[in-house]
Amino acid sequence: MPSTVFVPMATTAGSCQLKPAASMRLCAIHQPNLLPRLSTLAKLYAADVWVILDDVQFVRRDYQHRARLAALDAPERQHWLSLETHLPQGRATLIRDARLVDPQRAARRLRQLPAQHYHSSPHWRLLHAALEPVVRTAAESVATATVAEATTQALLDLLDWRRTIVRSSDLAVSSDRSARLADLTAAADADIYLCGTGGLRYLDYRPFVKRKLDVYAFRPPIATEGIWTSAAKISALWALAAYGPSTVKAAFDSMRVAA
């Protein structure tokens, strides 16, 4: 079985550190999420390559077109930011084919709602500058995935993430669920598939063994206070506004330590 690595940190948060060899490339495979949650952003940040999973079914109850914005001073108060999306093929519509119903309205929501929640943050000027190009993308694009990807890239840029992005729809891979993930990891020229805890429940390791790939578990801290508050639920915008990009970056960097 490939190595699944959990290295406990000296913290009550119960998180882990990843310790791959310096020469190994880590791959995260994730759907484009709108203003992604901190746990998702941390996984992408830890990877050397992000494979955007855009050729699987769009799920309305997921985060592909919506995000929870938490109040700056009370993260338990949350509000959905949703972009109304049309599915041309109904429930069978792939993420890449989902379309914004009203791009101009989507752009207004992306400009107004984050500002309403975070304008009083000392870091708002940085966040506003990062989000303005996303607003323009929303106004000019009809693809929901394009806008969601742009929001994620904007947040990664705030953290100086300068690694590789590819799209699953551009790669020839198996249709089997786990074999597909292994194929995508190999096609991205990576050595390690960085798997979230949810994915570990269904993952079949055999395709990774066959391709001589490793699987590392990624488990961000679970906390009720501090930067990781509701990290698997609310948009990373809250942590970036409450603590600032430099603090978030330092927290992410502390999770990946070279062997």
C-alpha positions in Angstrom: 0.0 0.0 0.0 1.3 3.5 -0.7 2.4 5.5 2.3 -0.2 7.5 4.0 1.6 9.9 6.3 0.2 11.5 9.5 2.8 13.4 11.6 1.1 14.9 14.6 2.0 18.4 15.5 2.3 19.7 19.1 -1.0 21.4 19.0 -4.5 20.8 20.4 -5.8 21.4 16.9 -4.8 17.8 15.9 -3.4 18.7 12.5 -0.5 17.0 10.6 2.6 17.9 8.8 3.5 16.5 5.4 7.1 15.4 5.0 7.8 14.4 1.4 11.3 14.2 0.0 12.3 17.5 -1.5 12.4 16.1 -5.0 8.9 14.7 -4.9 6.0 16.6 -6.6 2.7 16.7 -4.8 -0.6 16.8 -6.7 -3.9 18.0 -5.5 -7.0 17.2 -7.6 -10.0 19.4 -6.8 -13.0 20.9 -8.4 -13.0 24.7 -9.0 -14.6 26.1 -5.8 -16.0 29.6 -5.5 -14.0 31.5 -2.8 -12.8 28.2 -1.4 -12.8 27.2 2.2 -9.5 27.5 4.2 -9.1 23.7 4.3 -9.4 23.5 0.5 -7.0 26.4 0.0 -4.5 24.8 2.4 -4.5 21.6 0.4 -4.0 23.4 -2.9 -1.2 25.5 -1.4 0.6 22.4 -0.2 0.6 20.9 -3.7 3.1 21.5 -6.5 0.4 21.1 -9.1 -3.3 21.6 -8.9 -5.4 19.5 -11.3 -8.7 21.3 -11.8 -11.3 18.6 -11.9 -13.7 20.2 -14.4 -15.1 17.3 -16.3 -17.2 15.7 -13.5 -20.8 16.3 -12.7 -21.8 19.7 -11.4 -23.4 19.4 -7.9 -25.7 22.2 -6.8 -25.2 21.4 -3.1 -21.4 21.6 -3.4 -19.2 24.7 -3.5 -18.7 25.1 -7.2 -21.0 28.1 -7.4 -21.3 29.3 -3.8 -19.4 30.0 -0.6 -20.2 30.8 3.0 -19.0 34.2 4.0 -18.6 34.6 7.8 -18.9 37.9 9.7 -15.5 39.4 10.5 -16.1 39.7 14.2 -18.5 36.7 14.6 -17.6 33.8 12.3 -20.6 31.8 13.5 -22.8 34.3 11.6 -22.7 33.2 8.0 -24.2 34.2 4.7 -24.2 32.4 1.4 -22.7 34.0 -1.7 -24.2 32.1 -4.6 -23.9 32.6 -8.3 -27.1 31.6 -10.1 -26.1 28.8 -12.5 -27.8 27.1 -15.4 -27.1 23.5 -16.2 -27.6 23.0 -20.0 -27.8 19.2 -19.7 -29.7 19.1 -16.4 -28.2 17.0 -13.6 -25.8 15.4 -16.1 -24.1 18.8 -16.8 -20.3 18.7 -16.3 -18.7 21.5 -14.3 -17.0 23.0 -17.3 -20.4 23.3 -19.1 -22.3 25.1 -16.3 -23.2 28.6 -17.2 -23.9 31.8 -15.2 -27.5 32.9 -15.6 -26.7 36.6 -15.3 -22.9 37.4 -15.5 -23.5 41.1 -14.6 -25.5 40.1 -11.5 -22.8 37.6 -10.6 -20.2 40.3 -10.9 -22.2 42.6 -8.6 -22.5 40.0 -5.9 -18.8 39.2 -6.0 -18.1 42.9 -5.6 -20.7 43.8 -3.0 -21.0 40.8 -0.6 -17.3 40.4 0.3 -17.1 44.2 0.8 -20.1 44.2 3.1 -18.5 41.5 5.2 -14.8 42.6 5.3 -14.5 46.3 4.4 -13.6 47.0 8.1 -10.6 44.6 8.0 -7.2 46.2 8.0 -6.4 43.8 5.2 -9.3 44.7 3.0 -7.3 46.8 0.6 -5.2 43.7 -0.3 -8.3 41.5 -0.6 -10.2 44.1 -2.7 -7.3 44.4 -5.1 -7.1 40.6 -5.5 -10.9 40.3 -6.1 -11.4 43.1 -8.6 -10.0 41.1 -11.5 -12.3 38.3 -10.5 -15.3 40.7 -10.7 -14.3 41.6 -14.2 -13.9 37.9 -15.1 -17.5 37.3 -13.9 -18.9 40.2 -15.9 -17.2 38.9 -19.1 -17.6 35.1 -18.7 -20.5 32.8 -19.0 -18.8 29.8 -17.4 -19.3 29.3 -13.7 -16.1 27.2 -13.5 -14.0 30.0 -15.0 -15.2 32.4 -12.2 -14.8 29.9 -9.5 -11.3 29.1 -10.7 -10.4 32.8 -10.8 -11.5 33.2 -7.2 -9.3 30.4 -6.1 -6.3 31.6 -8.1 -6.8 35.1 -6.6 -6.5 33.8 -3.1 -3.5 31.6 -3.9 -1.9 34.6 -5.5 -2.3 36.5 -2.2 -0.2 33.7 -0.6 2.5 33.9 -3.4 1.6 30.4 -4.6 3.5 30.1 -7.9 3.1 26.5 -9.0 1.4 24.5 -11.8 -2.3 24.4 -12.8 -3.7 21.9 -15.3 -7.3 20.8 -16.1 -8.5 17.3 -16.0 -10.5 17.9 -19.2 -7.2 18.3 -21.1 -5.8 14.9 -20.0 -6.6 11.4 -21.3 -7.4 9.3 -18.2 -9.5 6.3 -17.1 -13.1 6.6 -16.2 -12.8 4.5 -13.1 -12.8 6.7 -10.0 -9.6 5.8 -8.3 -7.8 4.9 -11.5 -8.7 8.3 -12.8 -7.1 10.0 -9.8 -4.0 7.9 -10.3 -3.9 8.7 -14.0 -4.3 12.4 -13.3 -1.5 12.4 -10.8 0.8 10.6 -13.2 -0.3 12.9 -16.1 0.6 15.9 -14.0 4.1 14.5 -13.6 3.6 14.2 -9.9 4.8 11.5 -7.5 2.3 11.9 -4.7 -1.5 12.3 -4.7 -2.5 14.6 -1.9 -5.8 13.2 -0.6 -8.3 14.9 1.7 -9.8 12.9 4.5 -13.1 12.6 2.8 -11.5 11.0 -0.3 -9.6 8.5 1.8 -12.8 6.8 2.7 -13.4 5.6 -0.8 -10.0 5.5 -2.4 -8.7 2.3 -3.9 -5.0 2.2 -3.5 -4.3 -0.4 -6.2 -4.2 2.0 -9.2 -1.6 4.0 -7.3 0.5 1.0 -6.5 0.4 0.0 -10.2 1.7 3.4 -11.2 4.3 3.5 -8.4 2.6 6.6 -6.9 2.3 7.5 -3.2 -0.8 8.8 -1.5 -0.4 11.3 1.3 -3.3 12.2 3.6 -3.9 15.9 4.0 -5.7 16.8 7.3 -5.7 20.5 8.3 -6.2 21.5 11.9 -9.7 21.3 13.4 -10.3 24.3 15.6 -13.1 26.4 17.2 -11.0 29.5 17.4 -8.1 31.2 15.7 -7.2 31.1 12.0 -8.6 27.5 11.5 -12.1 28.4 12.8 -14.7 26.5 10.7 -12.0 26.0 8.1 -13.9 23.2 6.4 -17.1 25.3 6.2 -16.5 29.0 5.6 -14.6 30.7 2.8 -10.9 31.4 3.4 -11.8 35.1 2.9 -12.7 35.2 6.6 -9.2 34.1 7.8 -7.5 36.3 5.2 -9.5 39.3 6.4 -9.3 38.5 10.1 -5.6 37.6 10.2 -4.1 38.7 6.9 -2.4 36.9 4.0 1.0 36.8 5.7 -0.4 35.0 8.8 -2.3 32.5 6.6 0.7 31.8 4.5 2.8 31.2 7.6 0.2 28.8 8.9 0.2 26.9 5.6 4.0 26.8 5.4 4.1 25.3 8.9 2.1 22.3 7.7 4.7 21.2 5.1 8.2 20.5 6.4 10.9 19.0 4.2 12.1 15.6 5.3 
